[in-house]
Amino acid sequence: MKGYWDHLEALRKQAAEAALISALATSPQKRALFAKIAEHLNTLAAAVEEALTAGFVVDGGQTHKVRSGAVPPVSKLSNTFGC
């Protein structure tokens, strides 16, 4: 399950980077674009964290409730996150 939390942390870092780029952008269009990207990434991170906290994981396109202490299969995790 640690891999899922690592991906969540990466999402948060990407959201912070997009927010920083937005703040530093000189073009109003780029500022708005990166602010929107940061907002979307933060929303996604919140949804992922909520699902992980509730014990849900996705494997092969199917959602599973993971028992406490169980290790979920990660055979298709890399495809899910595009790694």
Secondary structure as a PSIPRED ss2 file (coil, helix, strand):
# PSIPRED VFORMAT (PSIPRED V4.0)

   1 M C   1.000  0.000  0.000
   2 K H   0.000  1.000  0.000
   3 G H   0.000  1.000  0.000
   4 Y H   0.000  1.000  0.000
   5 W H   0.000  1.000  0.000
   6 D H   0.000  1.000  0.000
   7 H H   0.000  1.000  0.000
   8 L H   0.000  1.000  0.000
   9 E H   0.000  1.000  0.000
  10 A H   0.000  1.000  0.000
  11 L H   0.000  1.000  0.000
  12 R H   0.000  1.000  0.000
  13 K H   0.000  1.000  0.000
  14 Q H   0.000  1.000  0.000
  15 A H   0.000  1.000  0.000
  16 A H   0.000  1.000  0.000
  17 E H   0.000  1.000  0.000
  18 A H   0.000  1.000  0.000
  19 A H   0.000  1.000  0.000
  20 L H   0.000  1.000  0.000
  21 I H   0.000  1.000  0.000
  22 S H   0.000  1.000  0.000
  23 A H   0.000  1.000  0.000
  24 L H   0.000  1.000  0.000
  25 A C   1.000  0.000  0.000
  26 T C   1.000  0.000  0.000
  27 S C   1.000  0.000  0.000
  28 P H   0.000  1.000  0.000
  29 Q H   0.000  1.000  0.000
  30 K H   0.000  1.000  0.000
  31 R H   0.000  1.000  0.000
  32 A H   0.000  1.000  0.000
  33 L H   0.000  1.000  0.000
  34 F H   0.000  1.000  0.000
  35 A H   0.000  1.000  0.000
  36 K H   0.000  1.000  0.000
  37 I H   0.000  1.000  0.000
  38 A H   0.000  1.000  0.000
  39 E H   0.000  1.000  0.000
  40 H H   0.000  1.000  0.000
  41 L H   0.000  1.000  0.000
  42 N H   0.000  1.000  0.000
  43 T H   0.000  1.000  0.000
  44 L H   0.000  1.000  0.000
  45 A H   0.000  1.000  0.000
  46 A H   0.000  1.000  0.000
  47 A H   0.000  1.000  0.000
  48 V H   0.000  1.000  0.000
  49 E H   0.000  1.000  0.000
  50 E H   0.000  1.000  0.000
  51 A H   0.000  1.000  0.000
  52 L H   0.000  1.000  0.000
  53 T H   0.000  1.000  0.000
  54 A H   0.000  1.000  0.000
  55 G C   1.000  0.000  0.000
  56 F E   0.000  0.000  1.000
  57 V E   0.000  0.000  1.000
  58 V E   0.000  0.000  1.000
  59 D E   0.000  0.000  1.000
  60 G C   1.000  0.000  0.000
  61 G C   1.000  0.000  0.000
  62 Q E   0.000  0.000  1.000
  63 T E   0.000  0.000  1.000
  64 H E   0.000  0.000  1.000
  65 K E   0.000  0.000  1.000
  66 V C   1.000  0.000  0.000
  67 R C   1.000  0.000  0.000
  68 S C   1.000  0.000  0.000
  69 G C   1.000  0.000  0.000
  70 A C   1.000  0.000  0.000
  71 V C   1.000  0.000  0.000
  72 P C   1.000  0.000  0.000
  73 P C   1.000  0.000  0.000
  74 V C   1.000  0.000  0.000
  75 S C   1.000  0.000  0.000
  76 K C   1.000  0.000  0.000
  77 L H   0.000  1.000  0.000
  78 S H   0.000  1.000  0.000
  79 N H   0.000  1.000  0.000
  80 T H   0.000  1.000  0.000
  81 F C   1.000  0.000  0.000
  82 G C   1.000  0.000  0.000
  83 C C   1.000  0.000  0.000
